[in-house]
Amino acid sequence: MSADLNLVERVAAQVKARFLAESSGHDWHHINRVWQLARQIAAEEGADQQIVELGALLHDIADWKFHGGDETAGPREARRLLALEGASQSIITPVVDIVATISFKGAGVSTAMQTLEGQCVQDADRLDAIGAIGIARCFAYGGHAGRLIYDPDIPPVMHPTAEAYKTAQGTSLNHFHEKLFLLKDRMNTASGRRLAADRHQFMEDFVSRFLGEWNASLPDSRF
């Protein structure tokens, strides 16, 4: 299909205006990083750049986490925005499918992307969930959601269903075991797997250091 570069630019401007002041780690800067990563992966993997860029820009347009658990909100809003911008159905359909399928929904739930374009966007989104920035975003969202940083009496839960994952009330540190440590092996593309390796190791080192510092204080505890 012929690329409408102005369409990408118009959508980017709308998304930036909407998410610039968001504070849970799902802000414009996250979306922009996913956009740039997705472009890089698409170029390496030979995917359709326009579909990838639009999918990346709209992947968090109405995340279920901020819409009462409604998984239809994102696809619905993506379709509405693209239609208003004059996108053809041949663009709307694959982009909306990416938005509908991208989210992680639990350790025991498959969220396989059927298209190469979707795989590129999903890998880019997951890359921004791991590594140093992923650590910062994990704790930013944990604070936003009222989660404890860590409680050794609350074990991680490998959620078997999407509903169990959506209603979970675990700690931020548990989220590493429940999701973030799993993402390296769920990358779809060779590019994603290559980029994930170093970020994954950084997270493992961080959690090891975190627990070392936490446990070092226990012998002198009075409570």
LUMGUVO-646851 format. One record per residue (C-alpha): residue in three letters; x, y, z. Coordinates in steps of 0.25 Angstrom, whole numbers, padded with zeros to 4 digits, always signed. Example, Ala and Ser with C-alpha at 12.3 -4.5 7.8 and 13.67 -1.06 7.14 Angstrom:
ALA+0049-0018+0031SER+0055-0004+0029
***
This chain:
MET+0000+0000+0000SER+0005+0014-0002ALA+0009+0021+0010ASP+0002+0034+0015LEU+0013+0040+0023ASN+0004+0052+0027LEU-0006+0042+0033VAL+0006+0037+0043GLU+0009+0051+0046ARG-0005+0055+0049VAL-0007+0043+0058ALA+0006+0046+0065ALA+0002+0060+0068GLN-0012+0056+0074VAL-0005+0045+0083LYS+0006+0054+0088ALA-0005+0065+0092ARG-0013+0055+0099PHE-0002+0047+0107LEU+0009+0058+0109ALA+0005+0060+0124GLU+0002+0045+0127SER+0009+0041+0140SER+0007+0025+0141GLY+0019+0022+0131HIS+0009+0021+0119ASP+0012+0035+0115TRP+0016+0041+0101HIS+0030+0038+0104HIS+0027+0023+0105ILE+0019+0024+0093ASN+0030+0031+0085ARG+0041+0021+0090VAL+0032+0010+0085TRP+0029+0017+0072GLN+0044+0018+0070LEU+0048+0004+0074ALA+0036-0001+0065ARG+0042+0006+0053GLN+0056+0001+0055ILE+0050-0014+0057ALA+0041-0012+0045ALA+0053-0008+0036GLU+0061-0019+0040GLU+0050-0030+0039GLY+0044-0024+0026ALA+0030-0020+0031ASP+0021-0010+0026GLN+0026+0003+0032GLN+0013+0011+0032ILE+0004+0000+0039VAL+0016-0002+0049GLU+0017+0013+0052LEU+0002+0015+0054GLY+0001+0002+0062ALA+0012+0007+0071LEU+0006+0021+0072LEU-0008+0016+0076HIS-0004+0004+0084ASP-0008+0011+0097ILE-0019+0020+0092ALA-0029+0015+0102ASP-0022+0004+0111TRP-0031-0005+0118LYS-0024-0002+0131PHE-0029+0012+0131HIS-0043+0009+0125GLY-0049+0000+0136GLY-0043-0013+0130ASP-0050-0011+0117GLU-0042-0017+0106THR-0050-0012+0095ALA-0047+0003+0098GLY-0034+0003+0091PRO-0038-0003+0078ARG-0050+0005+0078GLU-0043+0018+0080ALA-0032+0015+0070ARG-0043+0012+0059ARG-0050+0025+0062LEU-0037+0033+0062LEU-0032+0027+0049ALA-0046+0028+0042LEU-0046+0043+0046GLU-0032+0045+0040GLY-0037+0039+0027ALA-0030+0026+0028SER-0034+0015+0018GLN-0040+0002+0023SER-0028-0006+0018ILE-0020+0003+0029ILE-0030+0003+0040THR-0032-0012+0040PRO-0018-0017+0043VAL-0015-0005+0052VAL-0027-0008+0061ASP-0024-0022+0061ILE-0010-0019+0067VAL-0017-0010+0078ALA-0026-0021+0081THR-0015-0032+0083ILE-0003-0025+0088SER-0005-0025+0103PHE+0001-0035+0112LYS-0010-0042+0120GLY-0004-0052+0129ALA+0007-0062+0130GLY-0002-0073+0126VAL-0009-0066+0114SER-0004-0066+0100THR-0005-0052+0093ALA+0001-0056+0079MET+0002-0046+0068GLN-0003-0052+0055THR+0004-0041+0046LEU+0019-0037+0045GLU+0015-0023+0047GLY+0008-0026+0060GLN+0020-0034+0065CYS+0029-0022+0062VAL+0020-0013+0071GLN+0018-0023+0082ASP+0033-0026+0083ALA+0036-0011+0083ASP+0025-0009+0094ARG+0031-0020+0102LEU+0045-0015+0101ASP+0041-0002+0107ALA+0035-0010+0119ILE+0049-0016+0122GLY+0063-0011+0125ALA+0066+0002+0133ILE+0054+0009+0127GLY+0045-0003+0129ILE+0049-0003+0144ALA+0045+0012+0145ARG+0032+0010+0139CYS+0029-0002+0147PHE+0030+0006+0160ALA+0023+0018+0154TYR+0011+0010+0151GLY+0012+0003+0164GLY+0011+0016+0171HIS+0000+0021+0162ALA-0008+0008+0165GLY-0006+0008+0180ARG+0003-0004+0180LEU+0014-0007+0191ILE+0028-0007+0186TYR+0031-0020+0192ASP+0025-0029+0203PRO+0033-0042+0205ASP+0020-0049+0211ILE+0013-0047+0198PRO+0018-0057+0187PRO+0018-0055+0172VAL+0006-0061+0165MET+0007-0067+0151HIS-0007-0063+0147PRO-0014-0074+0138THR-0024-0065+0132ALA-0026-0051+0127GLU-0037-0048+0138ALA-0027-0053+0149TYR-0016-0043+0144LYS-0026-0031+0142THR-0031-0032+0157ALA-0017-0035+0163GLN-0013-0027+0175GLY+0002-0031+0176THR+0014-0023+0179SER+0023-0015+0169LEU+0035-0025+0171ASN+0026-0037+0169HIS+0023-0031+0155PHE+0037-0035+0151HIS+0034-0049+0153GLU+0019-0049+0148LYS+0022-0042+0135LEU+0035-0034+0133PHE+0045-0046+0134LEU+0036-0054+0124LEU+0037-0044+0113LYS+0051-0047+0107ASP+0046-0061+0103ARG+0033-0056+0097MET+0039-0047+0087ASN+0034-0049+0073THR+0046-0045+0064ALA+0061-0047+0064SER+0062-0032+0065GLY+0054-0032+0078ARG+0061-0044+0084ARG+0075-0037+0081LEU+0071-0024+0088ALA+0064-0031+0100ALA+0076-0039+0105ASP+0084-0027+0111ARG+0071-0021+0117HIS+0067-0034+0123GLN+0081-0036+0130PHE+0080-0022+0135MET+0067-0025+0142GLU+0072-0038+0148ASP+0084-0030+0154PHE+0075-0020+0159VAL+0065-0029+0166SER+0077-0037+0172ARG+0083-0024+0177PHE+0069-0019+0183LEU+0067-0032+0190GLY+0081-0032+0195GLU+0080-0018+0201TRP+0066-0022+0207ASN+0071-0034+0214ALA+0083-0028+0219SER+0075-0019+0228LEU+0067-0031+0234PRO+0077-0036+0245ASP+0076-0022+0253SER+0061-0021+0251ARG+0053-0018+0264PHE+0040-0020+0258
***
